[in-house]
Structures are given as structure tokens and as C-alpha cells.
Amino acid sequence: MTKISTTGRIVTILSALALLSAYFYPIWQIKLWAPQYPEGLSMQIWIDHLTGDLASINKMNFYIGMSAIDEDMFPEFDYLKYIVGFIIMVGLAAGIWGRKIGLYVFFGLLVLLGIGALADMHLWGYQYGHNLDPKAVIKVPDMTYQPPLIGYKQLLNFLAYSGPHTAGWIIGGASFLVFLVVLFESKILNRWRRIKNQ
């Protein structure tokens, strides 16, 4: 099996270790701003729990018929830490082993983790924003309150933001570095340059 360079091995190991940030910092965040909350309300999503202004957000959501946000809504908290731990071990093994197949498996797992996390967030947001209590105090015909997956969205008089938090940015950066290692180690860039110069 073809080996990867020493630099590639080091970057792979460091990228795997960077995933440990998920155990110490929030991965995702949702923020809300409105005239009655000019300082904003926020919720941080960690690998196994939630923090932030949950009481205030739930109080506000009660009036428009949205369910109270609770950690029981996220069964992922029971197993996500083990999935991330497994991917870290694969990354470390890939860097130590130094074979391209290990690098590709590690990168593939990172891609699957990213796609799975975004898909999971979208499904949760859809259910959370669409399943409204018909007996809500405030009812707006045909109005739903699905938060944005990434970026900003206006929801009545609230401006909502959803995006990566500290660990999310670190994991995203580490994944991009692994992607660059895959490009260089697979010689894709060299092949593309040769084709372009022909």
C-alpha cells in the first residue's frame, strides 16, 4: 500500500486531535434577536448537552405553540460522543499507520459526520418549527418557525441565526486540512495541472 508523506501524517494526526475540541466547547449555536430582546437570546449545542437562555426561549416559544426545548429532544446526545471518539481513533491510526487507505477512510468518516450532522439539524429544525400547538396564544396562518440551518432568517419580529460555535469551526478547519492532505497525497492536483497544460 502507498504511504503518505511525513507532513501528511502529522497533519492527519493533528486534525484528529483537533476533534477533541468537541468535548470541551460547543459545536453549534442558535441566536435570536428581537425588539424585546435587544441583547439577544442564545442556545449552545454541545456534544452531549445544551446551554444558554433555554428558559427564556421556551417561555417565548410557548405563546406561538412551539414545544419546549429539552435535552430529551436530542437522542444523539447519548451516542454522538462515541462516534466522534471513534473517528478520532481512526484519524490517529491513519496518521500513525501512514497509508493512503487509512487517510481516505478518515476523510470519508469526516464527510459522513458533517453530512449526518447537518441533515440531523435540518430534520430537528423542521419538526421543531412546524409541529405547533393548535391552541397556541398567538397563531399566524400558514406561519412556521423552522430556524435556519446555517445563516440568518427572519421569523416574525425575530431575527434568527444558526451556525457553528467554537468546536464546530475547529472541526470544520480540521476537516478542510484533511481534505487538502487527500488532494496532495492522491496527486489529484498534479494530474489536473498536467491535463490543463496539454
CORURFEN-V827624 format. One record per helix or strand of 3 or more residues. SS is the DSSP state (H for helix, E for strand). FROM is the first residue (numbers start at 1). TO is the last residue. If there is no record, write none. Layout:
ss | from | to
SS | FROM | TO
SS | FROM | TO
This chain:
ss | from | to
H | 6 | 23
E | 28 | 34
E | 37 | 45
E | 50 | 52
H | 54 | 63
H | 71 | 73
H | 75 | 78
H | 80 | 97
H | 100 | 130
E | 151 | 155
E | 158 | 164
H | 166 | 185
H | 188 | 197
